[in-house]
Amino acid sequence: MRDEKIIYKKTFKLPSFLRKLLILLFVISSIILIIDVRTRLTKPLAHVKPDYEKISIVNLLNKNELSNDDYKEIFYQTGLGVSAIDSLLADKTNGKDKILKFQENFFKDISIFYQKITPITYQESVLDDNGNIVFGTELAPYENGYILVTRATYSGGWRHGHAAIITDSIYGDVLEAAVLGEDSQIANIDSWRYYPNFMLLKLKNVEQSKLDEIAEFAVKSLYKVPYKLTVGIFSSKYKDGFDPTGTHCSHLVWYPFKKFGYDLDSNGGILITPQDIANSPYLEVVQIYGFNPKELWK
């Protein structure tokens, strides 16, 4: 018999810790790549300009009485809801010109500044031709208890947005929980005009006196409350007879309305978001800016 030589091949094997490190680096880089792609894909939603023609609405504004179709046409041309149109037209001196200014801003091209406020979170603002942050449009007439939502903030490509409630329409005060690590605060409503998109909403068929009560309760119960992102996940969204010990932007808006019997959470999930509020059947649009009138926030 012929002697056979057995050849052993020496194989190289990475140390266990190095293999784990490479796997970790691969996972982290994949997450970063996914976040980057999602962030790029969400940028077109910063400001949605109408995809239809700007037309003259002067004849509509000169009518003694507007039909439902007239209101719809004006809404598509200006972003103004029925209550805002009626309120502006009540101003016989300047109302029509103001509405035409809303139309001009609604169709105007804008530039956008993307500000990184955390490693994965961005906030958007309107820029003028010189690169200065400016107001994008005027605000429709508003009252206490009106709601503001925007999708101009996003993290990891998710447009979670922001929300606030108007608590003093005379001084332009809004109550909001804006920043993780800080208590809820009173801010000025003009800060919302820097966003390239927002919605101004109000309860349907409710007397202003009721909205005043809701706004007053919001300040009393939710001013200077610690920011808590996990409300609704690891703690109750609402507990009758107890004021919240933590809140976040959309929870702060949702809570006082829930107290008065209006559940604005359109999908009833454990976590309330600005988009949930925007789609609530209890609310009507007072004004939109930078949103598609055909879809709103779907």
C-alpha positions in Angstrom: 0.0 0.0 0.0 1.1 3.5 -0.8 1.6 5.8 2.1 -0.8 8.7 2.0 0.1 12.1 3.3 -2.5 13.9 5.2 -2.2 17.7 4.8 -3.8 19.9 7.4 -4.7 23.4 6.3 -4.4 26.0 9.0 -7.4 28.3 9.0 -7.5 31.8 10.4 -10.2 32.5 12.9 -11.1 36.0 14.2 -11.0 36.4 17.9 -14.5 36.4 19.4 -14.4 40.0 20.7 -13.3 41.2 17.2 -16.1 39.3 15.5 -18.6 40.9 17.9 -17.1 44.3 17.3 -17.4 44.0 13.5 -21.0 42.8 13.8 -21.8 45.8 16.1 -20.1 48.2 13.6 -22.1 46.7 10.7 -25.4 47.1 12.6 -24.6 50.7 13.6 -23.5 51.7 10.0 -26.7 50.0 8.7 -28.9 52.0 11.1 -27.1 55.2 10.2 -27.6 54.5 6.5 -31.3 53.8 6.9 -31.8 57.0 8.9 -29.9 59.0 6.3 -32.0 57.5 3.4 -35.3 58.1 5.4 -34.2 61.6 6.2 -33.6 62.4 2.5 -36.9 60.8 1.5 -38.9 62.9 4.0 -37.4 66.3 2.9 -40.0 66.9 0.2 -42.7 67.0 2.8 -41.1 70.1 4.4 -43.3 72.3 2.3 -45.9 71.0 -0.2 -46.7 73.7 -2.7 -50.1 73.4 -4.6 -49.7 71.3 -7.8 -52.5 73.2 -9.5 -52.9 76.7 -11.0 -53.3 79.9 -9.0 -56.4 81.6 -10.1 -58.2 84.8 -9.4 -60.7 84.6 -6.5 -61.7 88.3 -6.5 -65.1 87.5 -7.9 -65.7 85.0 -5.2 -64.7 87.4 -2.5 -67.1 90.0 -3.9 -70.1 87.7 -3.6 -72.7 88.5 -1.0 -73.0 84.9 0.0 -70.6 82.0 -0.5 -71.6 78.5 -1.4 -69.9 75.3 -0.2 -68.1 75.1 -3.5 -67.0 78.7 -3.1 -65.5 78.0 0.3 -63.7 75.0 -1.1 -62.3 77.0 -4.0 -61.0 79.7 -1.6 -59.6 77.0 0.7 -57.6 75.4 -2.2 -56.3 78.8 -3.2 -55.4 80.2 0.3 -55.4 77.4 2.8 -58.1 79.2 4.8 -61.0 77.3 6.3 -64.6 78.5 6.5 -64.3 80.2 9.9 -61.2 82.1 8.9 -62.8 83.2 5.6 -65.9 84.5 7.4 -63.8 86.2 10.0 -61.6 88.0 7.4 -64.6 89.0 5.2 -66.2 90.6 8.2 -63.5 93.2 7.9 -65.1 95.2 5.2 -62.1 97.5 4.8 -59.1 95.2 4.6 -60.5 91.6 4.7 -60.4 90.8 1.0 -56.9 92.2 0.6 -55.8 90.1 3.6 -57.2 86.9 2.0 -55.4 87.7 -1.3 -52.2 88.0 0.7 -52.8 84.6 2.1 -53.2 83.3 -1.4 -49.9 84.9 -2.5 -48.0 83.2 0.4 -49.8 79.9 -0.3 -48.4 79.7 -3.8 -45.0 81.4 -3.1 -41.8 79.5 -3.6 -39.7 79.2 -0.5 -36.3 78.0 0.6 -35.9 75.9 3.7 -33.2 75.7 6.5 -32.7 72.3 8.0 -31.4 72.7 11.5 -30.0 69.7 13.3 -31.1 70.0 16.9 -30.0 66.5 18.1 -27.8 63.8 16.4 -30.9 62.5 14.6 -33.5 65.3 14.9 -34.0 68.2 12.5 -36.2 71.3 12.6 -37.1 73.2 9.5 -37.6 77.0 9.0 -38.4 79.3 6.1 -35.5 81.2 4.5 -35.5 84.4 2.4 -33.3 85.0 -0.6 -30.5 86.2 1.7 -30.5 83.1 3.8 -32.3 84.7 6.8 -34.9 82.8 8.7 -38.3 84.6 8.1 -42.0 84.2 8.5 -43.6 82.1 5.8 -47.1 83.5 6.0 -49.6 85.3 8.2 -51.8 83.5 10.7 -55.5 83.3 10.2 -57.6 84.8 13.0 -57.4 82.6 16.1 -58.8 82.3 19.6 -58.1 80.6 22.9 -58.2 76.8 22.6 -57.2 76.7 19.0 -54.6 74.1 18.2 -51.3 74.3 16.1 -49.6 71.2 14.6 -46.6 71.0 12.3 -44.6 68.2 10.8 -41.5 70.5 10.5 -39.6 68.4 13.0 -38.5 64.8 12.4 -36.1 62.2 13.8 -34.6 59.3 11.9 -36.9 60.1 8.9 -40.0 60.0 11.1 -42.0 63.2 10.9 -43.3 63.2 14.5 -43.8 66.9 14.3 -44.8 69.3 17.1 -48.1 70.6 18.6 -49.3 73.5 20.8 -52.5 75.0 22.2 -53.3 78.8 22.1 -53.9 79.9 25.7 -54.1 83.7 25.3 -55.1 85.0 21.9 -54.7 88.6 22.9 -51.0 88.3 23.8 -50.4 85.4 21.3 -49.4 82.9 24.0 -49.2 79.2 23.2 -48.5 76.4 25.7 -46.1 73.8 24.5 -43.7 71.1 25.6 -40.9 71.8 23.2 -37.6 70.2 24.3 -36.7 67.0 26.0 -35.2 67.8 29.4 -37.2 71.0 29.9 -40.6 71.8 31.4 -43.6 72.8 29.3 -43.6 76.6 28.7 -45.5 79.6 27.4 -44.1 80.7 24.0 -45.2 83.3 21.4 -47.4 82.2 18.5 -45.2 84.0 16.0 -42.6 81.3 16.4 -44.9 79.1 14.4 -44.8 81.3 11.4 -41.2 80.3 10.9 -42.2 76.7 10.1 -42.6 75.8 6.4 -45.7 73.9 7.3 -48.4 74.1 9.9 -52.1 73.5 10.5 -54.3 75.7 12.7 -57.3 73.7 14.0 -60.3 74.2 16.3 -63.1 72.1 17.7 -66.2 71.9 15.5 -69.5 73.4 16.6 -68.3 74.4 20.1 -68.9 77.8 21.7 -65.8 80.0 22.3 -66.6 80.0 26.0 -65.9 76.3 26.2 -62.6 76.8 24.3 -61.7 79.4 26.8 -62.3 77.0 29.7 -60.1 74.3 28.0 -57.3 76.8 27.4 -57.5 78.0 31.0 -57.4 74.4 32.3 -54.4 73.7 30.1 -52.4 76.5 31.7 -53.5 75.5 35.2 -52.7 71.8 34.9 -49.9 71.6 32.2 -47.7 74.6 32.7 -44.1 73.8 33.9 -44.7 70.0 33.7 -41.5 68.0 32.9 -41.1 66.7 29.4 -41.7 62.9 29.3 -41.6 61.2 26.0 -42.9 57.9 27.3 -46.3 59.1 28.5 -48.8 56.6 27.2 -46.2 53.9 26.9 -44.9 53.4 30.4 -47.5 55.6 32.2 -51.1 56.4 31.7 -52.1 59.0 29.1 -55.0 60.1 31.3 -56.0 59.5 34.9 -59.2 61.2 36.0 -58.7 63.4 39.1 -54.9 63.7 38.7 -52.9 66.3 36.9 -50.1 64.9 34.7 -46.6 64.6 36.2 -45.0 64.4 32.7 -46.1 65.3 29.2 -44.9 65.9 25.6 -46.1 68.2 22.9 -49.0 66.3 21.5 -50.0 64.8 24.9 -50.1 68.4 26.3 -52.6 69.4 23.6 -54.6 66.2 23.9 -55.0 66.1 27.7 -57.1 69.2 28.4 -59.5 68.3 25.6 -59.8 64.8 26.9 -60.6 66.3 30.3 -63.6 68.1 28.7 -64.8 65.0 26.9 -63.1 65.4 23.5 -60.7 62.6 22.7 -58.6 64.0 19.9 -56.5 60.8 19.4 -57.8 59.8 16.0 -56.4 56.3 16.1 -56.7 55.6 19.9 -53.2 54.3 20.3 -51.1 54.3 23.4 -49.0 57.2 22.1 -50.7 60.4 20.9 -48.9 62.2 18.0 -49.5 65.6 16.2 -50.6 63.6 13.2 -53.3 61.8 15.3 -54.6 65.2 16.4 -54.5 66.6 12.9 -56.8 63.7 11.8 -59.3 64.0 14.6 -62.9 64.1 13.4 -63.6 66.6 16.3 -61.5 69.2 14.6 -61.9 71.5 11.6 -59.2 73.4 9.7 -58.9 77.1 10.3 -55.7 77.4 8.2 -53.1 75.2 6.5 -49.7 76.2 5.1 -47.3 73.9 3.4 -49.7 71.0 3.4 -51.6 69.5 0.4 -55.2 70.6 0.7 -56.3 67.4 -0.9 -54.6 65.2 1.6 -53.8 67.3 4.7 -51.7 65.1 7.0 -52.5 61.5 5.9 
